[in-house]
């Protein structure tokens, strides 16, 4: 029995099972893994280095959401939904990632249903993390509090 995986990371069993369908890519510092708004290509598993997760906030401005390291899965939500990438991922230092094309990843899950709940857990953790990030932004002391909707309508 494998140990409990850390948040947003794949279990050792799943990582081992993905060995046959991944390709390894190396990115120098500053290189873009994928760009917000681009068509989804697949999922990225950070093997070494660090990746800066950025959100475009306007005219060529980007906000750093977080810095992630080895074991982190990027692009999972978009891979599952087929929607365009919602963030930009950029190598913060020389980084090695395992890339799995979307079609291969979805086929893998169809053939290995035992890993579907792990993917659901990862998606849930992503959603939960985003909720807390946006909640903390909204509760920032420098921002005015928004009036309740019923007060706004009167």
N, C-alpha and C positions, 0 to 999 in steps of 0.2 A: 504494500500500500504506500502510495507516495505522500509526501508531506503536503500540508495545506499551502497552496500558492499564495504569494503576496499579491496585494491588490494590483489590478491591471496587468498582471503577468500570467503567462501560460504555465500550466503544470508541467513538470518534467516529462510525464507520460505523453502529453499532447505535443510538446516540443519534439520529442523523439519520433513520434508518428508523422510529423510534418517534414522530416529530413528528406524524403524522396521527392517532394514537390517544390522545395524552395530553391532559390538561387541567391548567392551571396553577392552583395554589392558594397563597394567601399566609396565613401564620400569624404572629400577634404573639408576642412573647416569652412563654413559659409555656404556650402553647396546645398541646393534645395532638393529634398527627397520628393516632395510633391507640393503643389501650389493650391491655395484656396481658390475654389471656383473651377478647377480643372476636373476633367472626367476621371472617375475612379478607375484605377488600374488594378489595385489589389491591396493586400495588407503588408505592413512592414513590421518586422520583429527586430528590435534593437538588440544586437549581439554585443557590441562594445562601443565605447564613446558616449557622447551625449547629443541629444536632439532638442533644439529649441522649438517649442510649439507656439506659433504666432497667429494672431487674428487681425485681419485687415480691418481698420476702423474708419477708413476714409481715404481721401486722396493721398495715396502712397504712404500712409501712416500705418504702422503695425504695432500691436500691443503684445508683449510677451505674456503668455498665459502660464507657462511652466517650462521647466527643463526636466527631461526624462532621460533615464539611462538604460543599461542592459536589462533585457527581459521585458521591456515595455512593448505593447502592441499599439501600432498607430494605423488609423484608417479602417478600423474594424466596423464601426457603425456605417460608414459610407459603403464599404464592401458589401455588407449585408443588405442595405437598402437600395444600392445602385445609384444613389445620388452623388452629386459632385462633392469633392472634398470641401469641408467646412472650415478648415484651418490650413495653415502652411507649416510644413515641417522642414527645418533647416539644421544642418549639422553644426553643433556648437564647438566641436573639435573633430579631429579625424574620427570617423564613425563607420562601423560595419553593421549592415542590416541584412536580414534574410527577407527576401521579397517573395510573395506568393501571389501570382495572378488571380484575379477575382474568380474567374471560371473554374480554376483548379481548386481554389479554396472551397467554393460552394459544392463542387463535386465531392471533395473530400468529406465534407460534413454530411452529404447524402449517403455516402458509403460508410461513415463512422458516426452513427447517431449517438454513440456513447459520449461524444465530446460536445454535443449541442448544448447541454446544460451549462457546461463551462463557458461557452461563448455567450450564453444568456447572462451568466454571472458577470462576465467582463463588461457587457453592454450596460448592465444595471449599475455597476461600479462607475462607469463613465458618466452615466446620467446623474447619479448621486453626487459625484464630484463636481460636475458642472452646476448643479443646483446650489451647492454650498459656495462655490466661487461667485456666482451671480448674486446670491443672497448677501454675501459679505460685501460685494461692491455696492449693492443697494443700501446697506446699513452703514456705509462709510460716514464718519462724522462730518466730513466736509461737504457732503451732498445734502441738499434739502430733502426732507421727507415728503413723499408724495401723499396728497390728501386722499382719503377714501373715495371710492367711485361715487357714492351717493352725495358727498359734498361737492364733487366736481360737477355733477349734473345740475345742482341747484343754483 
